[in-house]
């Protein structure tokens, strides 16, 4: 059974940094796409960043130049390095992975940025 577990959230002041991790277990199949989403209170869940198995990445405009997504294929882990955080980055951050035809979500990790 595939399990997706996020970690690394917390409270940080504006301008600070956090590094989120998402560890995937229960599969020996290569993970095609690994994504980070976020959902702020009263808002829809939005795609923040994605990385495919070949290493290509994409970002939503609001985080370009501040966030970096990376992955360790040996550890089946994806990371999100978040720098120069702003109050509007406050949200629950979710990891999503695609394995063959399946889509798996983690439970989310809270990121709160104070002004």
C-alpha positions in Angstrom: 0.0 0.0 0.0 1.4 3.4 -1.0 1.9 5.9 1.8 2.8 9.5 1.3 4.0 11.4 4.4 4.9 15.1 4.4 7.0 16.9 7.0 8.9 20.1 7.6 6.1 22.6 8.0 6.0 25.2 10.8 5.8 28.8 11.8 8.3 31.2 10.2 8.6 35.0 9.9 8.3 36.7 6.5 11.5 36.4 4.6 12.4 33.2 6.3 12.8 29.7 4.8 11.4 26.2 5.3 12.2 22.9 3.6 9.3 20.5 3.1 9.9 16.8 2.6 7.5 14.1 1.2 8.5 10.5 1.6 6.8 7.8 -0.4 6.7 4.2 0.6 5.0 1.0 -0.4 6.0 1.0 -4.0 8.9 -0.3 -6.1 7.5 1.3 -9.3 9.1 4.5 -10.5 7.2 7.6 -9.6 6.2 9.5 -12.7 5.3 12.9 -11.3 5.7 14.4 -7.9 3.8 17.6 -7.0 3.3 20.0 -4.2 -0.1 21.7 -3.8 -1.3 24.1 -1.2 -4.6 25.2 0.2 -5.2 28.3 2.2 -8.3 28.8 4.3 -11.3 29.6 2.1 -9.4 28.9 -1.1 -9.1 26.1 -3.6 -6.2 23.8 -3.6 -3.6 25.1 -6.0 -0.6 23.4 -7.7 2.6 25.0 -6.5 5.4 23.0 -8.1 5.9 19.7 -10.0 8.9 17.5 -11.0 8.9 14.6 -13.4 11.1 11.6 -13.3 13.5 13.1 -15.8 14.0 16.1 -13.5 12.1 18.8 -15.4 10.3 21.2 -13.1 7.5 23.7 -13.2 6.2 26.3 -10.8 3.2 28.5 -10.3 4.1 32.1 -11.1 3.8 33.4 -7.5 6.6 31.1 -6.2 9.1 31.3 -9.1 12.5 32.4 -8.0 11.6 31.6 -4.3 10.7 27.9 -4.2 12.7 25.0 -5.5 11.4 21.5 -6.0 13.8 18.5 -6.1 13.6 14.8 -5.8 15.7 11.8 -4.6 14.7 8.8 -6.7 16.6 6.4 -4.5 14.8 7.6 -1.4 11.5 8.1 -3.2 11.4 11.6 -1.6 10.5 15.0 -3.0 11.5 18.3 -1.4 10.3 21.8 -1.6 12.8 24.4 -0.5 10.9 27.6 0.2 12.9 30.9 0.6 11.8 34.5 1.1 8.5 33.3 2.4 5.6 35.7 2.5 2.4 35.8 4.6 0.4 34.8 1.5 2.3 31.5 1.4 0.5 30.5 4.5 -1.4 27.3 3.7 -1.5 23.5 4.2 0.9 22.0 1.8 0.1 18.6 0.3 2.3 16.2 -1.6 0.8 14.3 -4.5 2.5 11.5 -6.5 1.4 9.7 -9.7 2.4 6.0 -9.9 1.1 4.4 -13.2 -2.6 5.2 -13.1 -2.8 5.9 -9.4 -2.7 9.3 -7.6 -1.8 9.4 -4.0 -2.0 12.2 -1.4 -0.3 12.9 1.9 -2.1 14.3 4.9 -0.6 17.8 4.5 1.7 19.9 6.6 0.9 23.4 7.8 3.1 26.3 6.8 2.4 29.6 8.6 4.2 32.8 7.7 3.9 35.7 10.1 4.3 39.3 9.0 
